[in-house]
Amino acid sequence: MPVKHLHRGHELASDLVISRNRVLLRKGSILTDTLIKKISALGYQGLYIHDDLSKGLQVNEVISSELKLTMRNELESFLNNTSFNKPNTLKAQMKRIDKLLTYTIDEILQSSKVMVNIIDLRTYDDYTYSHSLNVALLSVIVGISMGMGRPQLHQLATGALLHDTGKMFIDKTILNKPARLTPEEFEEIKTHSERGYHYLNDNLEIADDSKLMALQHHEQYGGKGYPQGLSHEDIHLFSRIVGVVDVFDALTADRPYRKAMLPSDALEYILGGYDTMFDPDVVSALVKKVAPYPVGTCVRLSTDDVGIVVQNHEHASLRPVIKLIVDNKPVETYIDLANDRCALNITIKEVVNY
Ligand SMILES: [Fe+2]
C-alpha cells in the first residue's frame, strides 16, 4: 500500500527496518499516526499491510530484514572509513563483510526459486548504502540464474557491494545535485570508477575480478561507456552483470531529480538497452528473475477488470496470476494470464494504486 494511503490501525504484513540502530517494526505491528509520520519521513514508498485484498498472499523475502540491516550498517562504517585510511580497521571490516556475504549467498540460494520483488528488496534510509546492498543482492540473483557456484558468487557479491566506493571521494554537492549536471561536474563524477578501483587495489586483499567491477561498472556492452570504452567480452562478466543491475536498481528508486519508475517500466528500459548498453545474457537472466508485476501489485487489464497479482511465473513474467477485485472487494475469481487458454488475449494495461 502506498504510504499516503496508510492510516491508523493498519496491521504490518512484513518486518520493517525503521532506522540504523537496529530497531525493527515487526510483522503484525499496528500502525499509529506517529509511526506513519516516521515511515513517511524515512522515504518509504509503500509497505505491506494485512487487509481484505491481501488475504492469502504470501510475501517471500529474499534475505531476512536482520541480515539486510546488519549488512547495511557494516557497509556504512566501511565506506566512511575511507578518509581515515586505517589499514587494520579496514581489514577487520572487510572480514566481517565477507562473513555476512557468505550468509547472504546462503539465504539467496535457499530462496532462489522465488521471483524477486524489487520493491521488497529495498531499504529506504540512505540511497548510497541501500543501493549498493541491492546491487549486491541482485547481482547474486543474476549470478545464480547464470549458473555460478559459491566461490564465483562470493567474488561477484564483494565487487558489487563495493562497486561505487569511489563515490566517497566525490563532492557530495555534485553527487546529490537535484538538477542536470554541468559537463565539468559529470567529468568529476566519472572519475569515481578509477578512484574506487585504486582505493580497493591499494587497501584491500580482495580478488582482482571483484576490484575490476569498480573500474568497469560504467562500461557499456556496445563500447560507449567509461572510463576505457571497452566492449563485449573485453568487459569482465562480473562487471557486465553489475552494469545492468546498477542501472535497474537506480531506476526503481526515488532520486532527488526524479521519481522511482515502476519495476515493469524499469525492465522495459533495460530491455531497450539490450546489446547496446547491456549484455543480452545478463538482461535475459535479470528479466527471468525479477517480477515486473510483483505479488501485491494492483493492475488494470485490457478487459478493464482490476485485480491484484497473487503469483508470478518465472517462464512468463509478464503473465502473472490475477485475483479479481469487484466493487472494491477481492473475489474468488482468478485469471492465470499464462495458463488459462481463454485469457491469452488479455493483457495488463497499467498498474493502479488501490
Ligand atoms: Fe557508479
Residues whose N, C-alpha, C, O or C-beta is under 5 A from the ligand:
A	BS01	LIG	D164
